Amino acid sequence: MSLKRLAIPAIGFIAAVICFAIHSIVDCFSFLTMVQSVGSHALLFLIPLYEILFKKKFPLVLTGIITFHIFCCVVLGSVFNFYDLISWWDIYLHGFFGLAISFIAYYFFVICHGKKTNEFLMSTYVVGFGMGFGALWEIFEYLGDTWFDLDSQRVQESIGLGKSPVADTMEDLMITLVGIAVFFIIYIIDKKRNSKLMNSIAKEIEEK
């Protein structure tokens, strides 16, 4: 494995460590914050491990997208409190999640079926994959709120605004679906341009 395939996870991990150190100095040390910021970025090294175990290349652009999303979600969102500082931050992250998970779904679809296959089957797979992971993310937020006394699902905020607490979960899933729809818009535009983007993903998969 070339070092460049470790570079993006390493950069993300180092950035998370630096941000955690800054937060600890400026604010205060928190074990939960350390687990959130450093631990989540350590999971990025599962990508090169996947490549070693399964002898399949994971596109660098997707590694970059995942790293960027985790940094925005955990470090900026949770550690530096962007969720409260920027009103649309949660909406942006769920929309971007839908877009990112769609590209990842497409990657696995190409591995299993090849790039020349039924587009209806591919579309069904991407939507199911994306919404499935969107639901898993909501379960993850619920468990985090339950175990660590957090409010990731904005239950208290919803009650304060006179809304049903379940509204935040439903809105998040709908925004994820919008992100998936954006993927298909990109797919259609790319197809009219000889599928340069999608072919680049497929080409990297085929490289040994």
C-alpha positions in Angstrom: 0.0 0.0 0.0 1.3 3.4 -0.9 1.7 6.1 1.8 -0.7 8.4 -0.1 -3.5 6.1 0.8 -2.7 6.6 4.5 -2.3 10.4 4.1 -5.9 11.5 4.2 -6.8 9.5 7.4 -3.6 10.6 9.0 -4.2 14.3 8.2 -7.8 14.0 9.6 -6.5 12.3 12.7 -3.8 14.9 13.3 -6.2 17.7 12.8 -8.6 16.2 15.3 -5.8 15.8 17.9 -4.7 19.4 17.4 -8.3 20.7 17.7 -8.9 18.6 20.8 -5.7 20.0 22.4 -6.8 23.6 21.6 -10.3 22.9 23.0 -8.7 21.4 26.2 -6.5 24.5 26.7 -9.1 27.1 25.9 -12.1 25.4 27.6 -11.4 22.3 29.7 -10.4 18.7 29.3 -13.3 16.3 28.7 -12.9 12.5 28.2 -16.1 12.4 26.1 -14.7 15.2 23.9 -11.5 13.2 23.4 -13.5 10.1 22.5 -15.6 12.1 20.1 -12.8 14.0 18.3 -9.8 11.7 18.4 -11.7 8.3 18.5 -13.9 9.1 15.6 -11.0 10.1 13.4 -9.0 7.0 14.5 -11.8 5.0 12.8 -10.7 6.4 9.5 -7.8 4.0 9.5 -10.4 1.2 9.0 -10.3 2.3 5.3 -6.7 1.3 4.6 -7.3 -1.8 6.7 -10.3 -2.6 4.5 -8.0 -2.3 1.4 -5.4 -4.6 2.9 -7.9 -7.3 4.0 -10.1 -7.3 0.9 -7.5 -6.3 -1.7 -9.9 -3.6 -3.0 -9.0 0.1 -3.5 -11.2 2.6 -1.8 -11.3 5.8 -4.0 -9.3 8.6 -2.5 -12.0 11.1 -3.2 -14.4 9.1 -1.1 -11.9 8.9 1.7 -11.6 12.7 1.6 -15.3 13.1 1.6 -15.7 10.8 4.7 -12.8 12.6 6.5 -14.3 16.0 5.8 -17.8 15.0 7.0 -16.5 13.5 10.2 -14.4 16.6 10.9 -17.4 18.9 10.3 -19.8 16.7 12.3 -17.6 15.8 15.3 -14.9 18.4 15.7 -16.7 21.5 14.4 -20.2 20.5 15.3 -19.9 18.8 18.7 -16.5 20.0 20.1 -16.6 23.6 18.9 -20.4 23.8 19.1 -21.2 24.7 15.5 -24.7 23.1 16.0 -25.7 26.0 18.3 -23.6 28.7 16.7 -24.8 28.1 13.1 -28.5 27.5 12.8 -28.3 25.5 9.5 -25.3 23.4 10.5 -27.3 20.3 11.3 -29.3 20.6 8.1 -26.1 20.9 6.0 -24.5 17.8 7.7 -27.5 15.6 7.1 -27.8 16.7 3.5 -24.1 16.2 2.9 -24.3 12.8 4.7 -27.0 11.8 2.1 -24.8 12.8 -0.7 -21.6 11.1 0.7 -23.4 7.9 1.6 -24.8 7.7 -2.0 -21.3 7.8 -3.5 -20.2 5.1 -1.1 -23.2 3.0 -2.0 -22.4 3.5 -5.7 -18.8 2.3 -5.0 -20.0 -0.9 -3.4 -22.6 -1.4 -6.1 -19.9 -1.2 -8.8 -17.8 -3.7 -6.8 -20.7 -6.2 -6.7 -22.3 -5.7 -10.1 -19.9 -3.7 -12.3 -20.6 -0.2 -13.7 -22.6 -1.5 -16.7 -25.8 -2.8 -15.1 -29.5 -1.9 -14.7 -29.8 1.7 -13.5 -33.1 1.0 -11.8 -31.3 -1.6 -9.7 -28.5 0.8 -8.9 -30.9 3.5 -8.0 -32.9 1.3 -5.6 -29.7 0.1 -4.0 -28.4 3.6 -3.5 -31.6 4.9 -1.9 -32.0 1.8 0.3 -28.3 2.0 1.4 -28.5 5.7 2.0 -31.7 5.7 4.0 -30.7 2.6 5.9 -27.5 4.3 7.1 -29.5 7.5 7.8 -31.7 5.5 10.1 -28.7 3.9 11.8 -27.3 7.4 12.4 -30.5 8.4 14.1 -30.2 5.3 16.3 -26.6 6.2 17.1 -27.7 9.7 18.1 -30.5 8.3 20.3 -28.0 5.9 22.1 -25.6 8.7 22.6 -28.3 10.9 24.1 -29.4 8.0 26.4 -25.9 6.9 27.6 -24.1 10.2 27.8 -27.0 12.6 28.7 -26.6 14.5 25.4 -29.3 16.1 23.2 -28.1 15.2 19.7 -31.7 14.7 18.6 -32.7 18.2 19.9 -35.5 16.8 22.1 -35.3 19.7 24.6 -35.0 22.2 21.8 -38.1 20.8 20.1 -40.1 20.8 23.3 -39.0 24.4 23.9 -40.2 25.4 20.4 -43.5 23.6 20.9 -42.7 20.9 18.4 -42.9 17.1 18.7 -39.4 15.7 19.6 -39.9 13.1 16.8 -40.0 16.0 14.3 -36.2 16.5 14.4 -35.6 12.8 13.5 -38.1 12.9 10.6 -36.6 16.2 9.3 -33.1 14.7 9.4 -34.2 11.7 7.4 -35.9 13.9 4.8 -32.8 16.0 4.5 -30.8 12.9 4.0 -33.1 11.9 1.2 -32.6 15.4 -0.4 -28.8 14.7 -0.2 -29.4 11.4 -2.0 -31.5 13.2 -4.6 -28.5 15.6 -5.2 -26.4 12.5 -5.9 -28.7 11.4 -8.7 -28.7 15.0 -10.1 -24.9 14.8 -10.2 -25.1 11.3 -11.7 -27.4 12.5 -14.5 -25.2 15.5 -15.3 -22.1 13.4 -15.2 -23.7 10.8 -17.5 -24.3 13.5 -20.1 -20.6 14.4 -19.9 -19.5 10.8 -20.6 -19.6 9.7 -17.0 -16.2 11.1 -16.2 -16.7 11.2 -12.4 -18.3 7.8 -12.1 -15.8 6.2 -14.5 -13.0 7.6 -12.4 -14.4 5.9 -9.3 -14.8 2.6 -11.2 -11.3 2.9 -12.7 -9.7 3.3 -9.3 -11.6 0.2 -8.1 -10.1 -1.8 -11.0 -6.6 -0.7 -10.4 -4.4 -3.2 -8.5 
